[in-house]
Amino acid sequence: MGILISSVYEDKDSCYLCPVCNVEVRDVCYEYTEGEKPGDCKERLRIYRCGQCGFLFARPTVENSQMDSIDDAELFNSPLLKKLYEKLIVGREIFHARKILGKKPSSLLDVGCGTGWIAKIWKEHGFDVVGLEPSSSRGDVARQRYGIKIIPDRIENLGIEKKYDVIVMRHVIEHFREPYEVLVKLRSLLREGGIIIITVPNIDCVGRILFGARWSWILPYHCNFFNPQTLSQILDRAGFSILKSYQVPSPLWYPESLGRLIPDINVIESKIFRNNPAALMLPFMPVVLLGYVTHYSDNITVVGKSKES
C-alpha cells in the first residue's frame, strides 16, 4: 500500500496539459509514494491541480491500469450489495435510457464491462449488449457465466465501424491518461440519437472531505479525479451535451479509508469484511446519506448525447 501526502508547491521542472481544459499545469497538491512512510521510499507520482478549472490529475501514470482481479469485480460477491446496486443504480440508468430511446430494440456497448454482471442486467432488459474488456480473465467470466459477447481489446485500439444506441462507461474513464481522446473516440461510436452513460468517482464527496489524503483515491490506477463541474466541462469539450446529471451514494470505500486513518481498524475489517461486507459498510450510511442530501455524494452519473445528433 502506498501513502498520499499533502505537498503543495509549483513543479518547476515539469509541465503538463490539463486533460479537461488543455491549459499548462505546474501546481502540485499531493504526492504519492510507495511504502508505509513518506521517508522510506521513492516518490511514485504527483497529483496536479489545474489553476483554471480545478481538475486534479496524476502524473506519471502507470503503463497498464488494466484491472484483472475477479474477487472484487462484483461488489465482493455480496448478494445484498449486488441486489441494491441493480435496483437503485443500474435500474435508474435503464430508466433514463428507455425514457430517451423508447422501447425499440437498442444496441449497447459496455466499455470496461469487467466480469459482465452489470451488462447481464441490461441484457435482461432487452438490450443487445456487447462488452469491451481487455482483461482476458474478466472477459472469460463475462462470456461463460453471463453469456455476454466480448471484444477483447482496449478502447484506444478499437477499430470498428459499428455504432451503438447506448454506450456505458462505468468507473473506467478515470483510468486513462488522455480521457478527452477516449471520449472523442466514444462519440464516434454513437448512432445518431444515441446516448452515453458515464459514472465516475466524485473527488468532492463527503468522504474525501473527511479523510483527505487518506481517502481511497485508488492510486496508482486512477489518474483522473472528477467533480461534477470538471466532468461536465470535459464532456462539453469532447462534443457531448448533457441530458441528465446526478450523484450516486456509495459506502464502498469508507472502511478502507477509516483503516488508513486508524490502523487498528484493519484488524476488524479483515474479520468482518471477508464474510459480510454489507455489515461493515452499515455504520457509514449516515455519512453516505449526508453526502447525498448535500450533493457531495460518492459518484457522479451523466447521461449525454453527441451535439451533432
VOPAGU-2260 file (C-alpha; in pm, 1 decimal, decimal comma):
REM VOPAGU-2260
SITE   aa  ch    i         X         Y         Z
SITE  MET   A    0       0,0       0,0       0,0
SITE  GLY   A    1     123,4     348,2     -82,8
SITE  ILE   A    2      76,7     670,2     104,7
SITE  LEU   A    3     -60,9    1003,2     -20,2
SITE  ILE   A    4      60,5    1322,6     144,2
SITE  SER   A    5     -35,1    1686,8     100,5
SITE  SER   A    6     251,3    1868,4     -68,9
SITE  VAL   A    7     153,0    2199,1    -224,9
SITE  TYR   A    8     416,4    2353,0    -449,4
SITE  GLU   A    9     495,7    2455,1    -806,7
SITE  ASP   A   10     675,6    2193,2   -1013,8
SITE  LYS   A   11     941,8    2399,3   -1191,5
SITE  ASP   A   12    1081,6    2100,9   -1382,7
SITE  SER   A   13     762,4    1957,7   -1536,1
SITE  CYS   A   14     457,7    2096,4   -1709,9
SITE  TYR   A   15     150,4    1904,1   -1821,3
SITE  LEU   A   16    -160,4    1993,7   -2017,2
SITE  CYS   A   17    -482,7    1970,2   -1820,6
SITE  PRO   A   18    -691,9    1684,2   -1966,7
SITE  VAL   A   19   -1010,3    1890,2   -1915,7
SITE  CYS   A   20    -931,2    2242,7   -2036,1
SITE  ASN   A   21    -595,1    2188,1   -2209,2
SITE  VAL   A   22    -400,4    2463,2   -2027,0
SITE  GLU   A   23     -49,5    2419,0   -1886,7
SITE  VAL   A   24     -35,0    2296,9   -1526,3
SITE  ARG   A   25     257,8    2300,5   -1282,9
SITE  ASP   A   26      83,3    2316,2    -944,1
SITE  VAL   A   27     121,1    2003,0    -728,4
SITE  CYS   A   28    -120,1    1942,1    -440,7
SITE  TYR   A   29     -36,5    1582,5    -336,9
SITE  GLU   A   30     246,2    1332,9    -368,4
SITE  TYR   A   31     201,8     955,7    -370,8
SITE  THR   A   32     482,2     729,4    -252,1
SITE  GLU   A   33     515,7     353,8    -220,6
SITE  GLY   A   34     551,1     203,1     125,2
SITE  GLU   A   35     409,8     286,0     466,3
SITE  LYS   A   36     613,3     600,3     546,4
SITE  PRO   A   37     688,0     904,3     330,0
SITE  GLY   A   38    1058,3     893,0     411,0
SITE  ASP   A   39    1139,5     529,9     336,0
SITE  CYS   A   40    1055,4     501,5     -29,9
SITE  LYS   A   41    1096,0     677,4    -358,8
SITE  GLU   A   42     830,4     912,7    -499,0
SITE  ARG   A   43     585,4     738,0    -732,0
SITE  LEU   A   44     366,3    1015,4    -871,4
SITE  ARG   A   45     231,9    1364,5    -816,0
SITE  ILE   A   46    -124,8    1489,5    -828,9
SITE  TYR   A   47    -151,0    1821,3   -1012,2
SITE  ARG   A   48    -428,4    2078,2    -982,5
SITE  CYS   A   49    -531,7    2289,8   -1279,0
SITE  GLY   A   50    -544,2    2656,2   -1181,9
SITE  GLN   A   51    -809,9    2730,0   -1443,3
SITE  CYS   A   52   -1072,2    2455,1   -1399,2
SITE  GLY   A   53    -957,8    2294,0   -1072,6
SITE  PHE   A   54    -919,5    1945,4   -1221,9
SITE  LEU   A   55    -693,7    1701,8   -1034,6
SITE  PHE   A   56    -485,1    1454,4   -1232,5
SITE  ALA   A   57    -185,9    1229,5   -1162,0
SITE  ARG   A   58     147,8    1213,0   -1339,5
SITE  PRO   A   59     324,4     994,7   -1426,3
SITE  THR   A   60      61,7     730,1   -1495,0
SITE  VAL   A   61     106,7     355,2   -1471,8
SITE  GLU   A   62     174,3     187,6   -1805,4
SITE  ASN   A   63    -109,2     -61,0   -1764,0
SITE  SER   A   64    -405,8      39,8   -1548,2
SITE  GLN   A   65    -599,5    -269,7   -1651,0
SITE  MET   A   66    -781,7    -447,3   -1367,7
SITE  ASP   A   67    -768,4    -828,3   -1377,5
SITE  SER   A   68    -893,0    -936,7   -1036,3
SITE  ILE   A   69   -1215,5   -1136,1   -1013,8
SITE  ASP   A   70   -1299,1   -1145,5    -641,9
SITE  ASP   A   71   -1367,6    -772,0    -608,7
SITE  ALA   A   72   -1524,4    -723,8    -953,0
SITE  GLU   A   73   -1880,5    -797,1    -836,7
SITE  LEU   A   74   -1916,1    -596,5    -516,5
SITE  PHE   A   75   -1719,9    -854,9    -321,0
SITE  ASN   A   76   -1977,6   -1118,9    -419,5
SITE  SER   A   77   -2228,2    -981,6    -168,9
SITE  PRO   A   78   -2583,1   -1077,5    -281,1
SITE  LEU   A   79   -2728,5    -786,0     -82,9
SITE  LEU   A   80   -2493,8    -524,3    -228,9
SITE  LYS   A   81   -2545,2    -658,4    -580,8
SITE  LYS   A   82   -2923,9    -650,8    -546,9
SITE  LEU   A   83   -2919,4    -295,7    -410,6
SITE  TYR   A   84   -2688,5    -184,9    -690,2
SITE  GLU   A   85   -2912,3    -343,3    -952,0
SITE  LYS   A   86   -3229,9    -182,4    -819,8
SITE  LEU   A   87   -3101,4     161,2    -715,8
SITE  ILE   A   88   -2814,7     231,6    -957,2
SITE  VAL   A   89   -2843,0      25,4   -1276,3
SITE  GLY   A   90   -3222,7      40,1   -1269,9
SITE  ARG   A   91   -3206,3     418,8   -1270,5
SITE  GLU   A   92   -2970,4     417,4   -1569,6
SITE  ILE   A   93   -3202,0     183,5   -1762,2
SITE  PHE   A   94   -3499,2     405,7   -1677,6
SITE  HIS   A   95   -3328,3     712,1   -1826,6
SITE  ALA   A   96   -3215,0     516,8   -2133,2
SITE  ARG   A   97   -3567,5     391,9   -2203,7
SITE  LYS   A   98   -3714,1     736,7   -2141,7
SITE  ILE   A   99   -3487,3     880,7   -2410,9
SITE  LEU   A  100   -3476,2     593,3   -2659,7
SITE  GLY   A  101   -3818,6     439,9   -2606,9
SITE  LYS   A  102   -3883,0      66,7   -2611,9
SITE  LYS   A  103   -3732,5      -4,5   -2953,6
SITE  PRO   A  104   -3454,8    -267,1   -2977,0
SITE  SER   A  105   -3130,1     -94,8   -2882,2
SITE  SER   A  106   -2765,4    -193,8   -2906,5
SITE  LEU   A  107   -2530,5    -126,0   -2616,3
SITE  LEU   A  108   -2152,7    -117,6   -2578,1
SITE  ASP   A  109   -2033,3    -163,7   -2219,8
SITE  VAL   A  110   -1678,6     -21,7   -2212,5
SITE  GLY   A  111   -1471,7    -197,9   -1948,6
SITE  CYS   A  112   -1753,4    -438,6   -1864,0
SITE  GLY   A  113   -1542,3    -642,3   -1619,6
SITE  THR   A  114   -1698,8    -978,6   -1542,1
SITE  GLY   A  115   -2020,2    -873,9   -1715,8
SITE  TRP   A  116   -2264,8    -897,2   -1427,3
SITE  ILE   A  117   -2396,4    -544,2   -1488,6
SITE  ALA   A  118   -2401,6    -599,3   -1866,6
SITE  LYS   A  119   -2621,1    -901,4   -1794,5
SITE  ILE   A  120   -2878,5    -673,9   -1625,9
SITE  TRP   A  121   -2900,7    -455,8   -1937,2
SITE  LYS   A  122   -2930,5    -770,4   -2149,0
SITE  GLU   A  123   -3221,4    -891,7   -1933,2
SITE  HIS   A  124   -3396,9    -561,1   -2005,3
SITE  GLY   A  125   -3388,0    -619,5   -2380,6
SITE  PHE   A  126   -3065,2    -450,1   -2488,4
SITE  ASP   A  127   -2833,9    -616,6   -2740,2
SITE  VAL   A  128   -2517,6    -596,9   -2531,0
SITE  VAL   A  129   -2154,0    -616,6   -2634,7
SITE  GLY   A  130   -1881,1    -582,7   -2373,1
SITE  LEU   A  131   -1540,9    -427,6   -2435,6
SITE  GLU   A  132   -1298,4    -584,2   -2187,4
SITE  PRO   A  133    -917,9    -605,4   -2225,6
SITE  SER   A  134    -872,0    -837,7   -1927,5
SITE  SER   A  135    -883,0   -1197,3   -2051,3
SITE  SER   A  136    -971,1   -1331,0   -1704,6
SITE  ARG   A  137   -1266,0   -1096,5   -1659,9
SITE  GLY   A  138   -1375,2   -1136,0   -2021,7
SITE  ASP   A  139   -1382,8   -1515,1   -1985,3
SITE  VAL   A  140   -1613,2   -1483,8   -1683,3
SITE  ALA   A  141   -1844,0   -1249,1   -1876,9
SITE  ARG   A  142   -1873,6   -1498,7   -2162,8
SITE  GLN   A  143   -1901,9   -1817,5   -1963,4
SITE  ARG   A  144   -2106,9   -1703,3   -1663,9
SITE  TYR   A  145   -2334,8   -1442,0   -1820,9
SITE  GLY   A  146   -2330,0   -1511,2   -2195,7
SITE  ILE   A  147   -2201,4   -1163,1   -2286,1
SITE  LYS   A  148   -2042,2   -1106,6   -2626,4
SITE  ILE   A  149   -1693,0    -971,9   -2560,2
SITE  ILE   A  150   -1449,6    -765,5   -2768,0
SITE  PRO   A  151   -1109,5    -838,5   -2605,6
SITE  ASP   A  152    -948,3    -501,2   -2661,9
SITE  ARG   A  153    -890,4    -153,4   -2520,3
SITE  ILE   A  154   -1096,1     142,0   -2639,7
SITE  GLU   A  155    -781,8     323,7   -2761,0
SITE  ASN   A  156    -708,8      36,1   -3002,0
SITE  LEU   A  157   -1063,5     -32,3   -3112,2
SITE  GLY   A  158   -1116,2     -10,4   -3485,4
SITE  ILE   A  159   -1477,6     -96,8   -3566,1
SITE  GLU   A  160   -1738,8      62,8   -3788,5
SITE  LYS   A  161   -2043,9     -49,0   -3590,3
SITE  LYS   A  162   -2226,2     220,8   -3399,0
SITE  TYR   A  163   -2435,4     179,2   -3085,0
SITE  ASP   A  164   -2754,2     327,1   -2939,0
SITE  VAL   A  165   -2608,9     325,9   -2587,1
SITE  ILE   A  166   -2250,9     337,2   -2463,0
SITE  VAL   A  167   -2195,5     271,4   -2093,4
SITE  MET   A  168   -1867,4     356,6   -1923,4
SITE  ARG   A  169   -1883,9     289,9   -1550,6
SITE  HIS   A  170   -1577,4     366,7   -1337,2
SITE  VAL   A  171   -1340,6     349,6   -1635,1
SITE  ILE   A  172   -1261,8     698,6   -1767,8
SITE  GLU   A  173   -1065,9     784,8   -1452,3
SITE  HIS   A  174    -805,8     522,6   -1554,4
SITE  PHE   A  175    -698,9     687,8   -1882,1
SITE  ARG   A  176    -408,3     927,6   -1919,1
SITE  GLU   A  177    -593,6    1103,9   -2203,0
SITE  PRO   A  178    -965,6    1094,6   -2113,3
SITE  TYR   A  179   -1055,0    1360,8   -2370,7
SITE  GLU   A  180    -930,7    1147,9   -2661,0
SITE  VAL   A  181   -1121,0     848,3   -2524,8
SITE  LEU   A  182   -1444,7    1047,8   -2510,3
SITE  VAL   A  183   -1397,7    1170,8   -2867,8
SITE  LYS   A  184   -1349,8     808,1   -2975,4
SITE  LEU   A  185   -1667,7     705,3   -2795,2
SITE  ARG   A  186   -1866,3     984,2   -2961,2
SITE  SER   A  187   -1767,9     841,5   -3299,6
SITE  LEU   A  188   -1919,9     506,6   -3196,9
SITE  LEU   A  189   -2264,3     650,9   -3114,9
SITE  ARG   A  190   -2551,0     625,8   -3359,0
SITE  GLU   A  191   -2748,3     939,6   -3434,4
SITE  GLY   A  192   -2974,2     997,6   -3136,3
SITE  GLY   A  193   -2771,1     757,7   -2921,8
SITE  ILE   A  194   -2671,4     824,9   -2561,5
SITE  ILE   A  195   -2366,5     778,1   -2343,8
SITE  ILE   A  196   -2386,0     698,0   -1971,9
SITE  ILE   A  197   -2073,6     766,1   -1766,6
SITE  THR   A  198   -2017,0     708,7   -1395,7
SITE  VAL   A  199   -1705,1     828,5   -1212,9
SITE  PRO   A  200   -1599,8     876,8    -850,3
SITE  ASN   A  201   -1668,6    1226,2    -718,8
SITE  ILE   A  202   -1348,2    1365,1    -569,7
SITE  ASP   A  203   -1552,7    1637,9    -397,3
SITE  CYS   A  204   -1752,2    1383,2    -196,0
SITE  VAL   A  205   -1802,4    1391,4     181,2
SITE  GLY   A  206   -1559,2    1100,2     218,7
SITE  ARG   A  207   -1272,7    1290,0      60,4
SITE  ILE   A  208   -1358,1    1599,1     265,3
SITE  LEU   A  209   -1348,2    1394,3     586,6
SITE  PHE   A  210   -1047,1    1174,8     511,7
SITE  GLY   A  211    -842,0    1399,8     280,2
SITE  ALA   A  212    -523,4    1226,3     169,4
SITE  ARG   A  213    -638,7     907,9     346,3
SITE  TRP   A  214    -946,6     880,3     123,0
SITE  SER   A  215    -939,9     583,8    -114,2
SITE  TRP   A  216    -801,9     755,2    -424,8
SITE  ILE   A  217    -729,7     411,4    -584,8
SITE  LEU   A  218    -373,4     506,4    -663,0
SITE  PRO   A  219    -180,0     448,1    -880,9
SITE  TYR   A  220    -459,9     307,1   -1101,1
SITE  HIS   A  221    -678,6     619,3   -1106,1
SITE  CYS   A  222    -517,0     919,8   -1271,0
SITE  ASN   A  223    -820,4    1149,4   -1317,2
SITE  PHE   A  224   -1025,2    1290,8   -1029,4
SITE  PHE   A  225   -1350,3    1448,2   -1144,2
SITE  ASN   A  226   -1613,3    1657,3    -972,0
SITE  PRO   A  227   -1947,9    1748,6   -1135,6
SITE  GLN   A  228   -1806,5    2064,4   -1291,2
SITE  THR   A  229   -1494,9    1913,4   -1449,9
SITE  LEU   A  230   -1685,0    1608,3   -1575,2
SITE  SER   A  231   -1938,0    1835,7   -1745,1
SITE  GLN   A  232   -1659,4    2050,6   -1889,3
SITE  ILE   A  233   -1464,0    1764,6   -2047,3
SITE  LEU   A  234   -1781,9    1616,2   -2195,1
SITE  ASP   A  235   -1871,4    1952,0   -2346,6
SITE  ARG   A  236   -1523,0    1986,3   -2493,5
SITE  ALA   A  237   -1544,6    1633,3   -2637,6
SITE  GLY   A  238   -1867,9    1719,3   -2820,1
SITE  PHE   A  239   -2138,2    1594,2   -2584,1
SITE  SER   A  240   -2442,8    1772,2   -2449,8
SITE  ILE   A  241   -2567,1    1660,0   -2107,3
SITE  LEU   A  242   -2923,6    1536,7   -2079,6
SITE  LYS   A  243   -2913,3    1430,1   -1716,4
SITE  SER   A  244   -2658,2    1455,0   -1435,5
SITE  TYR   A  245   -2697,7    1321,8   -1084,5
SITE  GLN   A  246   -2497,2    1193,8    -790,5
SITE  VAL   A  247   -2498,8     841,1    -654,1
SITE  PRO   A  248   -2413,4     741,1    -294,5
SITE  SER   A  249   -2182,2     451,2    -215,5
SITE  PRO   A  250   -2035,5     320,8     113,4
SITE  LEU   A  251   -1773,9     102,0     -57,4
SITE  TRP   A  252   -1456,2     297,4      18,7
SITE  TYR   A  253   -1528,1     418,1     371,9
SITE  PRO   A  254   -1398,4     107,5     557,9
SITE  GLU   A  255   -1066,3     116,4     373,1
SITE  SER   A  256   -1028,5     491,5     429,3
SITE  LEU   A  257   -1102,9     456,2     800,5
SITE  GLY   A  258    -843,3     179,6     816,6
SITE  ARG   A  259    -583,0     421,7     682,5
SITE  LEU   A  260    -682,1     680,9     943,5
SITE  ILE   A  261    -690,9     430,3    1232,5
SITE  PRO   A  262    -467,1     131,6    1151,2
SITE  ASP   A  263    -621,0     -86,8    1425,0
SITE  ILE   A  264    -946,3     -80,6    1226,4
SITE  ASN   A  265    -778,8    -306,3     970,8
SITE  VAL   A  266    -796,6    -594,0    1219,1
SITE  ILE   A  267   -1171,7    -553,0    1248,2
SITE  GLU   A  268   -1205,4    -511,7     874,0
SITE  SER   A  269   -1020,6    -833,6     794,7
SITE  LYS   A  270   -1251,1   -1039,7    1018,0
SITE  ILE   A  271   -1583,8    -892,5     910,7
SITE  PHE   A  272   -1541,7    -771,7     554,5
SITE  ARG   A  273   -1445,1   -1109,7     416,3
SITE  ASN   A  274   -1773,2   -1273,8     518,8
SITE  ASN   A  275   -2021,0    -988,2     533,7
SITE  PRO   A  276   -1907,0    -667,9     358,0
SITE  ALA   A  277   -2252,5    -511,1     382,5
SITE  ALA   A  278   -2237,3    -528,2     763,2
SITE  LEU   A  279   -1909,1    -338,0     774,3
SITE  MET   A  280   -2044,7     -63,3     549,5
SITE  LEU   A  281   -2363,1     -15,4     752,0
SITE  PRO   A  282   -2207,8     218,8    1014,8
SITE  PHE   A  283   -2109,8     460,5     737,9
SITE  MET   A  284   -2461,8     501,4     599,5
SITE  PRO   A  285   -2533,6     828,6     788,0
SITE  VAL   A  286   -2225,8     985,1     626,4
SITE  VAL   A  287   -2321,8     844,7     286,5
SITE  LEU   A  288   -2673,6     987,7     319,3
SITE  LEU   A  289   -2530,4    1323,3     428,4
SITE  GLY   A  290   -2330,9    1334,3     106,9
SITE  TYR   A  291   -2639,9    1250,7     -96,1
SITE  VAL   A  292   -2863,1    1521,9      50,2
SITE  THR   A  293   -2588,6    1786,6      34,3
SITE  HIS   A  294   -2488,2    1695,6    -324,3
SITE  TYR   A  295   -2143,7    1577,0    -216,1
SITE  SER   A  296   -2208,7    1213,3    -294,7
SITE  ASP   A  297   -1951,3     948,9    -378,7
SITE  ASN   A  298   -2015,1     901,1    -751,4
SITE  ILE   A  299   -2140,0    1110,3   -1043,5
SITE  THR   A  300   -2350,9     974,5   -1329,4
SITE  VAL   A  301   -2403,0    1168,3   -1650,9
SITE  VAL   A  302   -2633,2    1085,7   -1942,2
SITE  GLY   A  303   -2532,6    1264,4   -2259,7
SITE  LYS   A  304   -2558,4    1267,9   -2635,6
SITE  SER   A  305   -2350,0    1394,6   -2924,0
SITE  LYS   A  306   -2409,5    1762,9   -3000,5
SITE  GLU   A  307   -2437,2    1664,2   -3366,0
SITE  SER   A  308   -2742,4    1442,1   -3314,8
